[in-house]
Amino acid sequence: MISTPKSVPELLRETHSQESPRKPIRLLLCGVPQGVERIVHLLHVLGFAEVGEWSPVLPSPVSGEVIRILTRYCTTE
């Protein structure tokens, strides 16, 4: 069965255990599809993030634009 990609609000609401010292930090890329993809690939070339670490392309509330989200984790302790 093919899973449906999560929406932007679902991705932003995802949390991890309150017990965990790791907290999510999300980076959002928003803009025209070609520009967003260009930045994702540039960040990959620069060693910042693998292309597959970003969310699938998500619809934006702005006509003609898309959103991709990268979640990283930091410790709060």
C-alpha positions as CSV (number, residue, x, y, z in Angstrom):
1,M,0.0,0.0,0.0
2,I,1.3,3.4,-1.0
3,S,1.3,5.9,1.9
4,T,0.1,9.5,1.4
5,P,2.7,12.1,2.0
6,K,2.1,14.1,5.2
7,S,0.9,17.7,4.9
8,V,2.9,20.7,6.1
9,P,0.8,21.1,9.3
10,E,1.2,17.3,10.0
11,L,5.0,17.5,9.6
12,L,5.2,20.6,11.8
13,R,3.1,19.1,14.5
14,E,5.2,15.9,14.7
15,T,6.9,15.7,18.1
16,H,9.1,13.3,19.8
17,S,9.0,12.0,23.4
18,Q,8.9,14.8,26.0
19,E,11.5,12.7,27.8
20,S,14.0,12.9,25.0
21,P,16.5,15.7,25.1
22,R,16.5,15.8,21.3
23,K,14.1,18.5,19.9
24,P,13.2,19.0,16.3
25,I,14.4,22.0,14.3
26,R,12.7,22.4,10.9
27,L,14.1,24.3,7.9
28,L,11.5,25.2,5.3
29,L,12.2,26.0,1.6
30,C,9.3,27.8,0.0
31,G,9.2,29.0,-3.6
32,V,8.9,28.1,-7.2
33,P,9.5,24.4,-7.8
34,Q,12.7,24.8,-9.8
35,G,14.2,27.2,-7.2
36,V,13.4,24.9,-4.3
37,E,14.9,21.9,-6.1
38,R,18.0,23.9,-7.0
39,I,18.6,24.9,-3.3
40,V,18.0,21.3,-2.1
41,H,20.6,20.0,-4.5
42,L,23.0,22.9,-3.7
43,L,22.8,22.1,0.0
44,H,23.5,18.5,-0.9
45,V,26.6,19.4,-2.9
46,L,27.8,21.6,0.1
47,G,27.4,18.6,2.4
48,F,24.6,20.1,4.5
49,A,21.8,17.5,3.8
50,E,21.1,14.5,1.6
51,V,18.4,15.1,-1.0
52,G,16.4,12.3,0.5
53,E,16.3,13.9,4.0
54,W,14.0,16.6,2.7
55,S,10.2,16.0,2.7
56,P,8.6,15.3,-0.6
57,V,7.4,18.4,-2.5
58,L,4.4,19.7,-0.7
59,P,1.8,22.2,-2.0
60,S,2.2,25.8,-0.8
61,P,-0.7,28.1,0.0
62,V,0.9,30.5,-2.5
63,S,-0.1,29.7,-6.1
64,G,2.7,28.2,-8.2
65,E,4.9,27.6,-5.2
66,V,5.9,24.5,-3.2
67,I,7.4,23.7,0.2
68,R,10.0,21.2,1.3
69,I,10.9,20.6,4.9
70,L,14.1,19.3,6.5
71,T,14.0,18.2,10.1
72,R,17.2,18.2,12.2
73,Y,17.5,17.6,15.9
74,C,19.3,19.5,18.7
75,T,19.7,18.7,22.3
76,T,18.3,20.9,25.0
77,E,20.5,19.8,27.8
